[in-house]
């Protein structure tokens, strides 16, 4: 365990089980000839999760990426969603978009993105998150696919970072408060 991590919330084995279970549900729900499944990874934190998830999905799929931010210089959300890298596709009206998110806190970003993609003309838009913190929710949002619900603690690893560090940890762990409250 990394010296800055207080404790492990999800081990690599637990993550694997959660991801495989999500993929199975997605396979069942998106089966059908009239579906064009597009996994939309929200960079940067979701890339590890999406990489593992797509290995378990047996259906044909496409991938794409967006980069958005709602955080300021510290660990607090600003409440404003900034699109840094947009999704640009001529066939968006044929796409069944599944937004892949690493974690849902306030829900503002995911709620905004869902409306935004619907406005752009997506055939359908659903959401999938590895981690859900419902105690921090500020908007009425429930993801269509939730890996696991976690307590309101600052987590890192498996793509999640603090100040661009800890993304490569193979587990999800609780960061020691003294690391981010300096």
ChimeraX commands (.cxc) that place a marker at each C-alpha (Angstrom):
marker #1 position 0.00,0.00,0.00 radius 0.5
marker #1 position 1.25,3.50,-0.86 radius 0.5
marker #1 position 2.43,5.57,2.12 radius 0.5
marker #1 position -0.13,8.34,1.38 radius 0.5
marker #1 position -3.07,5.92,1.38 radius 0.5
marker #1 position -4.95,5.47,4.64 radius 0.5
marker #1 position -6.70,2.24,3.62 radius 0.5
marker #1 position -7.81,0.29,0.58 radius 0.5
marker #1 position -11.50,0.54,-0.33 radius 0.5
marker #1 position -11.45,-1.76,-3.37 radius 0.5
marker #1 position -8.72,-4.29,-4.06 radius 0.5
marker #1 position -7.69,-5.18,-7.62 radius 0.5
marker #1 position -9.70,-8.40,-7.31 radius 0.5
marker #1 position -12.81,-6.57,-6.10 radius 0.5
marker #1 position -12.48,-4.07,-8.95 radius 0.5
marker #1 position -12.24,-6.92,-11.47 radius 0.5
marker #1 position -15.43,-8.48,-10.11 radius 0.5
marker #1 position -17.31,-5.17,-10.20 radius 0.5
marker #1 position -16.16,-4.37,-13.76 radius 0.5
marker #1 position -17.07,-7.83,-15.06 radius 0.5
marker #1 position -20.52,-7.53,-13.49 radius 0.5
marker #1 position -21.11,-4.13,-15.10 radius 0.5
marker #1 position -20.02,-5.47,-18.50 radius 0.5
marker #1 position -22.45,-8.38,-18.23 radius 0.5
marker #1 position -25.35,-6.00,-17.54 radius 0.5
marker #1 position -24.30,-3.74,-20.41 radius 0.5
marker #1 position -24.11,-6.74,-22.76 radius 0.5
marker #1 position -27.64,-7.75,-21.78 radius 0.5
marker #1 position -29.10,-4.25,-22.07 radius 0.5
marker #1 position -27.47,-3.28,-25.37 radius 0.5
marker #1 position -27.95,-6.56,-27.23 radius 0.5
marker #1 position -29.83,-5.98,-30.46 radius 0.5
marker #1 position -29.21,-5.21,-34.08 radius 0.5
marker #1 position -30.42,-1.62,-33.89 radius 0.5
marker #1 position -27.81,-0.56,-31.31 radius 0.5
marker #1 position -24.60,1.32,-32.04 radius 0.5
marker #1 position -22.87,1.27,-28.67 radius 0.5
marker #1 position -20.40,4.10,-28.12 radius 0.5
marker #1 position -18.41,4.09,-24.88 radius 0.5
marker #1 position -17.60,7.72,-24.13 radius 0.5
marker #1 position -14.69,7.94,-21.73 radius 0.5
marker #1 position -14.47,11.06,-19.60 radius 0.5
marker #1 position -10.76,11.82,-19.40 radius 0.5
marker #1 position -8.52,11.46,-17.56 radius 0.5
marker #1 position -9.72,9.48,-14.57 radius 0.5
marker #1 position -12.01,7.06,-16.41 radius 0.5
marker #1 position -9.51,5.72,-18.92 radius 0.5
marker #1 position -8.35,2.79,-16.76 radius 0.5
marker #1 position -11.93,1.81,-15.92 radius 0.5
marker #1 position -13.08,2.04,-19.54 radius 0.5
marker #1 position -10.07,0.03,-20.75 radius 0.5
marker #1 position -10.95,-2.81,-18.40 radius 0.5
marker #1 position -14.70,-2.53,-18.99 radius 0.5
marker #1 position -14.45,-2.78,-22.77 radius 0.5
marker #1 position -12.36,-5.97,-22.47 radius 0.5
marker #1 position -15.35,-7.63,-20.80 radius 0.5
marker #1 position -18.08,-6.34,-23.13 radius 0.5
marker #1 position -18.74,-8.89,-25.86 radius 0.5
marker #1 position -20.85,-6.65,-28.11 radius 0.5
marker #1 position -19.48,-4.59,-30.98 radius 0.5
marker #1 position -18.66,-1.13,-29.70 radius 0.5
marker #1 position -16.86,2.05,-30.53 radius 0.5
marker #1 position -14.98,4.33,-28.17 radius 0.5
marker #1 position -14.50,8.06,-27.98 radius 0.5
marker #1 position -13.32,10.60,-25.46 radius 0.5
marker #1 position -14.28,13.88,-23.85 radius 0.5
marker #1 position -12.38,15.91,-21.32 radius 0.5
marker #1 position -14.32,18.09,-18.94 radius 0.5
marker #1 position -13.55,19.78,-15.68 radius 0.5
marker #1 position -15.59,21.09,-12.80 radius 0.5
marker #1 position -12.78,21.33,-10.26 radius 0.5
marker #1 position -10.67,24.30,-9.28 radius 0.5
marker #1 position -7.13,24.29,-7.95 radius 0.5
marker #1 position -8.14,22.40,-4.79 radius 0.5
marker #1 position -10.36,19.37,-4.20 radius 0.5
marker #1 position -13.62,21.34,-4.37 radius 0.5
marker #1 position -15.92,21.46,-7.38 radius 0.5
marker #1 position -16.52,24.90,-8.87 radius 0.5
marker #1 position -20.04,24.03,-9.97 radius 0.5
marker #1 position -19.18,25.08,-13.53 radius 0.5
marker #1 position -18.57,22.46,-16.21 radius 0.5
marker #1 position -15.88,23.29,-18.76 radius 0.5
marker #1 position -15.58,21.18,-21.90 radius 0.5
marker #1 position -11.89,20.94,-22.73 radius 0.5
marker #1 position -12.15,18.20,-25.40 radius 0.5
marker #1 position -15.52,17.83,-27.11 radius 0.5
marker #1 position -17.13,14.88,-28.86 radius 0.5
marker #1 position -17.33,15.60,-32.59 radius 0.5
marker #1 position -19.12,12.97,-34.69 radius 0.5
marker #1 position -21.26,13.22,-37.79 radius 0.5
marker #1 position -23.15,10.04,-36.80 radius 0.5
marker #1 position -24.08,11.08,-33.25 radius 0.5
marker #1 position -27.78,10.62,-34.05 radius 0.5
marker #1 position -27.09,6.91,-34.61 radius 0.5
marker #1 position -25.08,6.41,-31.41 radius 0.5
marker #1 position -26.27,4.84,-28.18 radius 0.5
marker #1 position -23.82,6.66,-25.93 radius 0.5
marker #1 position -22.76,5.18,-22.64 radius 0.5
marker #1 position -20.83,7.81,-20.68 radius 0.5
marker #1 position -18.06,6.11,-18.71 radius 0.5
marker #1 position -17.18,7.98,-15.52 radius 0.5
marker #1 position -14.79,7.00,-12.76 radius 0.5
marker #1 position -16.71,8.57,-9.88 radius 0.5
marker #1 position -19.87,10.60,-9.30 radius 0.5
marker #1 position -19.70,13.18,-6.53 radius 0.5
marker #1 position -22.01,16.16,-6.87 radius 0.5
marker #1 position -23.46,14.78,-10.11 radius 0.5
marker #1 position -23.27,18.17,-11.79 radius 0.5
marker #1 position -20.78,17.16,-14.49 radius 0.5
marker #1 position -22.56,13.96,-15.48 radius 0.5
marker #1 position -25.98,15.62,-15.42 radius 0.5
marker #1 position -24.67,18.42,-17.65 radius 0.5
marker #1 position -22.99,15.99,-20.07 radius 0.5
marker #1 position -26.09,13.87,-20.40 radius 0.5
marker #1 position -28.22,16.89,-21.34 radius 0.5
marker #1 position -25.48,18.22,-23.62 radius 0.5
marker #1 position -25.21,14.96,-25.60 radius 0.5
marker #1 position -28.98,14.65,-25.85 radius 0.5
marker #1 position -29.07,18.22,-27.19 radius 0.5
marker #1 position -26.38,17.30,-29.75 radius 0.5
marker #1 position -28.77,14.60,-31.04 radius 0.5
marker #1 position -27.50,11.32,-29.61 radius 0.5
marker #1 position -29.88,8.41,-30.20 radius 0.5
marker #1 position -29.67,7.57,-26.49 radius 0.5
marker #1 position -27.48,8.56,-23.54 radius 0.5
marker #1 position -26.89,6.44,-20.45 radius 0.5
marker #1 position -24.32,6.64,-17.70 radius 0.5
marker #1 position -21.93,4.17,-16.09 radius 0.5
marker #1 position -19.73,4.87,-13.08 radius 0.5
marker #1 position -17.32,2.72,-11.17 radius 0.5
marker #1 position -17.81,4.65,-7.92 radius 0.5
marker #1 position -20.82,6.54,-6.60 radius 0.5
marker #1 position -20.83,8.96,-3.65 radius 0.5
marker #1 position -24.55,9.68,-3.18 radius 0.5
marker #1 position -23.88,11.59,0.06 radius 0.5
marker #1 position -22.29,14.37,-2.02 radius 0.5
marker #1 position -25.04,14.62,-4.65 radius 0.5
marker #1 position -26.16,18.16,-5.42 radius 0.5
marker #1 position -28.43,17.36,-8.38 radius 0.5
marker #1 position -31.07,14.74,-9.04 radius 0.5
marker #1 position -29.00,12.11,-10.84 radius 0.5
marker #1 position -28.77,8.36,-10.66 radius 0.5
marker #1 position -26.35,6.55,-12.95 radius 0.5
marker #1 position -27.79,3.77,-15.08 radius 0.5
marker #1 position -24.90,1.49,-14.11 radius 0.5
marker #1 position -23.14,1.78,-10.74 radius 0.5
marker #1 position -20.16,-0.35,-9.82 radius 0.5
marker #1 position -20.19,0.34,-6.11 radius 0.5
marker #1 position -21.35,2.99,-3.65 radius 0.5
marker #1 position -18.62,4.45,-1.47 radius 0.5
marker #1 position -18.55,6.75,1.57 radius 0.5
marker #1 position -17.76,10.45,1.30 radius 0.5
marker #1 position -13.98,10.13,1.44 radius 0.5
marker #1 position -11.24,11.33,-0.90 radius 0.5
marker #1 position -10.22,8.33,-3.02 radius 0.5
marker #1 position -7.34,7.75,-5.41 radius 0.5
marker #1 position -6.01,4.93,-7.57 radius 0.5
marker #1 position -7.29,2.99,-10.57 radius 0.5
marker #1 position -7.25,6.21,-12.63 radius 0.5
marker #1 position -8.39,8.56,-9.85 radius 0.5
marker #1 position -5.87,11.20,-8.86 radius 0.5
marker #1 position -4.98,14.00,-6.56 radius 0.5
marker #1 position -2.82,16.62,-8.28 radius 0.5
marker #1 position -2.12,14.10,-11.11 radius 0.5
marker #1 position -0.63,11.60,-8.65 radius 0.5
marker #1 position -1.76,8.08,-7.62 radius 0.5
marker #1 position -3.58,7.21,-10.90 radius 0.5
marker #1 position -1.46,4.09,-11.45 radius 0.5
marker #1 position -2.30,2.45,-8.12 radius 0.5
marker #1 position -3.99,-0.90,-8.89 radius 0.5
marker #1 position -6.63,-0.39,-6.17 radius 0.5
marker #1 position -8.97,2.36,-4.96 radius 0.5
marker #1 position -7.77,3.75,-1.67 radius 0.5
marker #1 position -8.63,6.54,0.75 radius 0.5
marker #1 position -6.04,9.31,0.61 radius 0.5
marker #1 position -4.73,10.49,3.97 radius 0.5
marker #1 position -6.27,13.93,4.72 radius 0.5
marker #1 position -2.90,15.48,5.57 radius 0.5
marker #1 position -1.88,14.98,1.90 radius 0.5
marker #1 position -4.61,17.22,0.47 radius 0.5
marker #1 position -5.23,19.63,3.36 radius 0.5
marker #1 position -1.67,21.03,3.56 radius 0.5
marker link #1:1,2 radius 0.2
marker link #1:2,3 radius 0.2
marker link #1:3,4 radius 0.2
marker link #1:4,5 radius 0.2
marker link #1:5,6 radius 0.2
marker link #1:6,7 radius 0.2
marker link #1:7,8 radius 0.2
marker link #1:8,9 radius 0.2
marker link #1:9,10 radius 0.2
marker link #1:10,11 radius 0.2
marker link #1:11,12 radius 0.2
marker link #1:12,13 radius 0.2
marker link #1:13,14 radius 0.2
marker link #1:14,15 radius 0.2
marker link #1:15,16 radius 0.2
marker link #1:16,17 radius 0.2
marker link #1:17,18 radius 0.2
marker link #1:18,19 radius 0.2
marker link #1:19,20 radius 0.2
marker link #1:20,21 radius 0.2
marker link #1:21,22 radius 0.2
marker link #1:22,23 radius 0.2
marker link #1:23,24 radius 0.2
marker link #1:24,25 radius 0.2
marker link #1:25,26 radius 0.2
marker link #1:26,27 radius 0.2
marker link #1:27,28 radius 0.2
marker link #1:28,29 radius 0.2
marker link #1:29,30 radius 0.2
marker link #1:30,31 radius 0.2
marker link #1:31,32 radius 0.2
marker link #1:32,33 radius 0.2
marker link #1:33,34 radius 0.2
marker link #1:34,35 radius 0.2
marker link #1:35,36 radius 0.2
marker link #1:36,37 radius 0.2
marker link #1:37,38 radius 0.2
marker link #1:38,39 radius 0.2
marker link #1:39,40 radius 0.2
marker link #1:40,41 radius 0.2
marker link #1:41,42 radius 0.2
marker link #1:42,43 radius 0.2
marker link #1:43,44 radius 0.2
marker link #1:44,45 radius 0.2
marker link #1:45,46 radius 0.2
marker link #1:46,47 radius 0.2
marker link #1:47,48 radius 0.2
marker link #1:48,49 radius 0.2
marker link #1:49,50 radius 0.2
marker link #1:50,51 radius 0.2
marker link #1:51,52 radius 0.2
marker link #1:52,53 radius 0.2
marker link #1:53,54 radius 0.2
marker link #1:54,55 radius 0.2
marker link #1:55,56 radius 0.2
marker link #1:56,57 radius 0.2
marker link #1:57,58 radius 0.2
marker link #1:58,59 radius 0.2
marker link #1:59,60 radius 0.2
marker link #1:60,61 radius 0.2
marker link #1:61,62 radius 0.2
marker link #1:62,63 radius 0.2
marker link #1:63,64 radius 0.2
marker link #1:64,65 radius 0.2
marker link #1:65,66 radius 0.2
marker link #1:66,67 radius 0.2
marker link #1:67,68 radius 0.2
marker link #1:68,69 radius 0.2
marker link #1:69,70 radius 0.2
marker link #1:70,71 radius 0.2
marker link #1:71,72 radius 0.2
marker link #1:72,73 radius 0.2
marker link #1:73,74 radius 0.2
marker link #1:74,75 radius 0.2
marker link #1:75,76 radius 0.2
marker link #1:76,77 radius 0.2
marker link #1:77,78 radius 0.2
marker link #1:78,79 radius 0.2
marker link #1:79,80 radius 0.2
marker link #1:80,81 radius 0.2
marker link #1:81,82 radius 0.2
marker link #1:82,83 radius 0.2
marker link #1:83,84 radius 0.2
marker link #1:84,85 radius 0.2
marker link #1:85,86 radius 0.2
marker link #1:86,87 radius 0.2
marker link #1:87,88 radius 0.2
marker link #1:88,89 radius 0.2
marker link #1:89,90 radius 0.2
marker link #1:90,91 radius 0.2
marker link #1:91,92 radius 0.2
marker link #1:92,93 radius 0.2
marker link #1:93,94 radius 0.2
marker link #1:94,95 radius 0.2
marker link #1:95,96 radius 0.2
marker link #1:96,97 radius 0.2
marker link #1:97,98 radius 0.2
marker link #1:98,99 radius 0.2
marker link #1:99,100 radius 0.2
marker link #1:100,101 radius 0.2
marker link #1:101,102 radius 0.2
marker link #1:102,103 radius 0.2
marker link #1:103,104 radius 0.2
marker link #1:104,105 radius 0.2
marker link #1:105,106 radius 0.2
marker link #1:106,107 radius 0.2
marker link #1:107,108 radius 0.2
marker link #1:108,109 radius 0.2
marker link #1:109,110 radius 0.2
marker link #1:110,111 radius 0.2
marker link #1:111,112 radius 0.2
marker link #1:112,113 radius 0.2
marker link #1:113,114 radius 0.2
marker link #1:114,115 radius 0.2
marker link #1:115,116 radius 0.2
marker link #1:116,117 radius 0.2
marker link #1:117,118 radius 0.2
marker link #1:118,119 radius 0.2
marker link #1:119,120 radius 0.2
marker link #1:120,121 radius 0.2
marker link #1:121,122 radius 0.2
marker link #1:122,123 radius 0.2
marker link #1:123,124 radius 0.2
marker link #1:124,125 radius 0.2
marker link #1:125,126 radius 0.2
marker link #1:126,127 radius 0.2
marker link #1:127,128 radius 0.2
marker link #1:128,129 radius 0.2
marker link #1:129,130 radius 0.2
marker link #1:130,131 radius 0.2
marker link #1:131,132 radius 0.2
marker link #1:132,133 radius 0.2
marker link #1:133,134 radius 0.2
marker link #1:134,135 radius 0.2
marker link #1:135,136 radius 0.2
marker link #1:136,137 radius 0.2
marker link #1:137,138 radius 0.2
marker link #1:138,139 radius 0.2
marker link #1:139,140 radius 0.2
marker link #1:140,141 radius 0.2
marker link #1:141,142 radius 0.2
marker link #1:142,143 radius 0.2
marker link #1:143,144 radius 0.2
marker link #1:144,145 radius 0.2
marker link #1:145,146 radius 0.2
marker link #1:146,147 radius 0.2
marker link #1:147,148 radius 0.2
marker link #1:148,149 radius 0.2
marker link #1:149,150 radius 0.2
marker link #1:150,151 radius 0.2
marker link #1:151,152 radius 0.2
marker link #1:152,153 radius 0.2
marker link #1:153,154 radius 0.2
marker link #1:154,155 radius 0.2
marker link #1:155,156 radius 0.2
marker link #1:156,157 radius 0.2
marker link #1:157,158 radius 0.2
marker link #1:158,159 radius 0.2
marker link #1:159,160 radius 0.2
marker link #1:160,161 radius 0.2
marker link #1:161,162 radius 0.2
marker link #1:162,163 radius 0.2
marker link #1:163,164 radius 0.2
marker link #1:164,165 radius 0.2
marker link #1:165,166 radius 0.2
marker link #1:166,167 radius 0.2
marker link #1:167,168 radius 0.2
marker link #1:168,169 radius 0.2
marker link #1:169,170 radius 0.2
marker link #1:170,171 radius 0.2
marker link #1:171,172 radius 0.2
marker link #1:172,173 radius 0.2
marker link #1:173,174 radius 0.2
marker link #1:174,175 radius 0.2
marker link #1:175,176 radius 0.2
marker link #1:176,177 radius 0.2
marker link #1:177,178 radius 0.2
marker link #1:178,179 radius 0.2
marker link #1:179,180 radius 0.2
marker link #1:180,181 radius 0.2
marker link #1:181,182 radius 0.2
view
